[in-house]
Amino acid sequence: MLVVLPSIAAMRAAHWIAVCFSLAALASLVYFLLVFLGARAWVRLRRRPLPAVFPPVSLLKPLKGVDPGMYAAFASHCRQNYPGEYEIVFGVASPEDAAAAAVEQLQREFPDVAIQLVVCPQQLGSNGKVSTLAQMAPHARYDHLLINDSDVHVTPEYLRHTMPAFATPGAMPVGMVTALYRGRAHGGLWSRLESLGISTDFMPGVLAARWLEKGLHFGLGSTLAVTRPALDAIGGFLPLADHLADDYELGARIAQAGYRVELSRAVVETSVPAYTFRQFATHQLRWSRTVRASRPWGYLGLLITFGLPWALASVVATAGSLDALALLVLLLCVRILVALMIGVGILGDAGALRDLWLLPLRDGVALLLWCWSYASDTIVWRGQRFRLRKGRLIPDAPL
């Protein structure tokens, strides 16, 4: 019987491939250490008392269509235990938008809350949300503006835990307060995977970035509370009208203008729809390509965050060596610890605890989507195809 032995060159190549996978897995351990440091720093800061300063604030909520759990999210903003004054300003592009009826119902249910509905018919750029915000802002009564998405659900202490952060002492004034968030899955595997990724991957990355960069230098769409002077310093909303990552850009520009970006003590919740795989992949690719356009080197660095896939690849490449198996077990334990510490402990995400067993699948899918995100600069958003050019939206051929 003829036995074909692998060549020395092939054996060397296999050896170096296994080494690369092992090094990538070890780099992930270093990344998780940074996550732990970032989480610990945030927990310590969150324990400090906030100033008893409660400025009046206008909540701006740009709308388009009806999202899952949207009305309950609206109602949560009307039940604020806030000593200061606040109002809620909703904006729609057309009075025929289905969201307008929900706002009118809200006005009837909460007559004691100042609620406005503003029609914003102008299309001022490719980003419809920013276009609506630019038209809503003049209708807001107060000098503090808080923007969040239509599906964001908050606790009664949301404003009480957010607005005092503007008065925290520091060398520079606070121009923005943003907030961590968790996802609420609405059924199905793909919805659960996205929600799990928010709590156990994206938010840990935010805390690590905050620790490494000695503060936040971007915003999160879950909460974008700004002062009018900070907003005026960057030219208002209009310069962002063609950017997809308007939340990131708003925070980045405010930081560049000499203001601090702080994290709210509040954690909010966003709804994650019951996706099909195609919808899940489309949404994830839009997010991935948006981050890639906003922070290209940071996005490339995400390679070291996929510890479990790299450790598993090392086990395969070494034919199940004991060292590779030990590394895989170590990374699995560390990955679970991160999920419990941040997803459950800091964010209070019960779904993350329920879905811990999905972490290996989630991380493997995330790595594949990371690779796929480099295939093109095309994204699909609200039923329209765009190309991303340095973070700007360029309308593409219709779907």
N, C-alpha and C positions, 0 to 999 in steps of 0.2 A: 504494500500500500504506500502510495506517495504522500509524504507529509510536507506541506509547504510551511516553512518557518518564516516569521516576519523578518524583514531586513533590519540591519542595525539602524539605518536611517529612520525607518518607520517606528522602531522602538524608541529612538531618541525623540522623535516628534510626539509620540504618545506621552512620553515622560514630561516634556515641556508643556504640553497641553494640560496635563494633570497639575503641574506646578502652577500654571496660570489660574486654573480654577481654584486651587487651594489659596493662592495669594488674594484672589478676589474675595473669597469667603472670609479670610482673616481681616481684610480691609473692612468688611462689613461689621466685624466685631468692634473695630475702632469707631466706626460710625455710630453703632449702638451705644458706645460709651459716651459719645458726644450728646446723644439723645437723652441719656440718663442725667448728664450734667445740666442740660437745658431744662429738663423737667424739674429737677431739684431746685434750680435757680428760680423757676416760675412759682413753684409751690411756696418757697420761702417768701417771695415778694407778695404773693396773694394773701398771706397771713397778716400782712401789715394793714393797719386801719387806713381807710380812705378819708380824705378831707370831707368835712360836712358841708360841701358846696354843691348846690343843685341848680345849675343854670337852666333857664327856659330853653326848650328844644323843639324843633320842628322835625317830625319824622316824615321822610320822603319815600314813597313807595311807588316806583314806576311799574305799570302793569301791562300785560298783554296776554289775553286769554285766561283760562281757568286752570290752575294747577291742583294736583291732589292735596287735600287738606288745607286749601288756601283760606277758606272762610274761618276755620278754627285758628289759623295762624293770624289772620286779621284781628279776630276777637281777643287773642292773647295780648295784643298791643293796647287794647282798650282797658285792660284790667291792671294798670300799672300802679304799684304802691310807690309813688314818686312825690316827694314834697314840693318840687318845683312845678311850673306850668309846662304843659306839652300839648302839641296838636299833631294830627296825622293828615298829611297831604297825599292823596292818591292821584296818579296821573295816567291817563289813557290817550292813545292816539286818536281814537274815535269814540263818540258816545254809544256807538253800536257794539263796542267790545263787550263780550259777555262779563268781563270783570266789573264793568260799571254797575251792573245790577247787584252784584255782591256788595259793592261799596254802599249803594243806596239802602240795602238791607241792614248793613252795619250801622248806618246813620240812624235808622229807626230803632235798632236794638240798644244803641248806646247814645241816647240823646244828650247826655251830660259831657260827652267827650267832643272836643272840637275836631270835626272831620270835614275835610274839603275834598271835592272831586274836581280835578282840573283836566280839561280837554287840551291836548297838545298836538295839533294837527301837522305841524311842520316836520319835515324830514331833514334834519340838519347834518346828517352824516350816515355812514353805514351802520353804526351802532345805534339801534333804535332806543335802547335803554338810556344811553347818554343824551340822545336827542330829546327824549321826554324829560329827563332831569333838568336840562338847561332851560326848558320852558316852565317847569314846576317851580324852580328856585325863587323867581320873583314873587311868587304867591305865598312863600313861607314868611311867617311873622317874626321869627326869632333869629338870633345870630349864631346859634348852634344848629347844625343840620345833621340828621342821622339817616343814612340810607341803608336799607337792606332789602333782600329779595322777597317776592310775594309769598313764598312758601316757608319763610323762616318763622318758627314758633318760639316764643320767649316766655320766661317766667314773670310773675308780678314784680320781681326785684330787678328786672333787666335794666331799666334806666337808672335806678338807684345805684347799681353796681358799675355802670358805664360812665355816666356824666361826671362824677367827681374826679375821674382820672385826669380831666383837663386841668385840675388844680394841683396835681402832684408836683412837688418842687424839682427843679433841675436847671441846668445851665441854659437850656433853650426852652421856649414855650412849647406846650403840647398843641400840635395842629390837627392830629387825628387820633381817635381811639377806635381800635378794631377788636374783633372777638374770635375766640376759638369756637368751633362748632362740631357737632356730630350729625350723622345721617340717620334718618328713620326709614328703614326699608319697607316697601309696600308690597312684599310678596315676590317670590321667584328667586332663583339662584343669582341672577345677574344684579338684581337690586341689592341683595345681601352682600355680594362681593364688593360693590361700589361703596356701600355704607361701611363695610369692614375696612376698606382701604382708607377712607376718610379718617377714621378714629385711630387706626394702628399704623398708618404710613404717612399720610399727608400732614396731620396735626403734629406727630412727633418730629417731622421734618421742619415744621414752622418753629417749634421750640428749640431745636438744634440750631437753626439759622439765627434765631434771636440771641442765643448764647454766644455763638461764634462771631457774629457781627456786632456784638455789644449793643443790641437793641434791634427793633424792627425797622425795616426800611421799605415796607410795602404794606398794602392793605388786603383784607380778606372780605369778599363780598357779603359774608354773613352779617357784618356790621361795619359801616364806614361813617363814623361820626366825625364831623369836621367843624372848624370855626370859619366864619366868613372871611376874616383876614387871611387865613391860610389858603382858603379857596381862591381868593382874589389874587394872592401872590403867585399862583400858577396859571392865572388867566381864566379861572372858572372851569366849567365843564366842557365848553366847546372844543378846546384843544384835544380832548379825548374822544371826539365824536366819530373818529374812524379807527379807534383801537378796540380790539376784542377784549383784552385784559384790562378793562377800565378800572377795576378794583386795585389791581397791582400798580398800574400807572398812577392812579390818584395818590396812593400812599407814597410811591417812589418820588413823585414830583414834590409832594409836600415835604418829605424828608430832605430833598435836595435844596429846597427853598429855605432851609434852616430851622425847621420845626421838628419836634419829636413825634414819633408814632408810638403810642402806648397800647397795651393789651387790657381790655376790659376784664374785670373779675367774673363777668357773666359768661356762661357757655350757652349758646343757642342751638337750636335743632332745625335741620333742613330736611324736607321730604325727598326721598329717592324713589322715582316711579318704578312700577313693575315692568322692567325692560325686557324686550327680546334680546337675543345676543347681538343682533345687528344694531339695535338702538344703544345698547351698552357700549359696543365697540366704537360707534360714531361719537358718543358723548365722551368716552375716555380719550379718543384720538384728538378731539377738539381741545380738551383740557391739556393733553400732553403737548400738542403743537403750540398752544398758547404759552405754556410755561417755557418751552424751548425758545420761542421768539422773545420772551421777556428776560429770561436768565439763561442764555445758551450754555455758559460754562457750568452753572449750577445744575442744569438739566443733564449735561454730560456726566456730571459727578454722581447722578443718581445710580449709575452702574454699580457703585459700591454698596448700595442699599439693598440689593437683591441677594442677601446672604444665603437664604435657604436654597434657591435654585443653583447658586454656585457650589454650595457644599454638596448638594445631591449630584451635580455634574462631576465633582471631584471623586465621589464614591464610585461612579460609573467608570470614570477614566482610570482609576487605580484598581479596578476589578474588586472593589469592596475591601480595600486595605483597612486595618484597624485604626490607623491614624485618621483616615478620611471619614470613617464611621463615627469616630469620637468627635471630630469637628462638626459633623452634621448634627449629632445629638446636642452638642454645646450650643450651636446656633439656634436650634429649635427651642431650647430652653430660654435662651436670651430673647428670641423673637416673642415667645409667649409672655415673658416677663414685661417687655415693652408694651404689649397689647393690654396687659392687666394694669400696669402702672399708669399709662396715659389714657388708653381707650376707656377703661372702666373706672380707674381711680380719679383722674382729672376731669375727663369728659362725662362721666356717668353714663356711659353707653352700655345698657344691658344687652343690646343686640350683639355687641362685640364679644361679650362673655359667652353668649349662646353659640356664636359662630366661630369660636376659636379653632375648631377642627378644620375650618376652611382656609386657614392661613397659608398652608403650602400651595393650594390651588390658586388662591388670590395672588400670591407672589409670583408664581409661574406665569399666570396670565398677564400680570403687570409687566414682566420682563419682555414677553412677546410683543405687547403693545408698545413698549418703549422702543424696541427695534423697529416696529412697523411705523412709528411716528416719523422716522427719518426718510420714509419712502416718498413723501411729497409734502407740500405746504398747503394742501387743500383741507378745508374744514367745512362742515355742514352745520348751520346755526339757524334755528327757527325756520326750517324748510328752505333755506337758500344756501347755495354754495359760494364760498369765498376762497381767495388765496391770501395767505399771510405774507406780508412784506415788511420786515422789521417791526412786527407787531401790529401793523395797520391792515385793515380789512379792504381787500380789493374784490369787488363783485365779480364772480365767475359765471360760467354758463348756467342757466336755470336747470333745476333738477327735472 
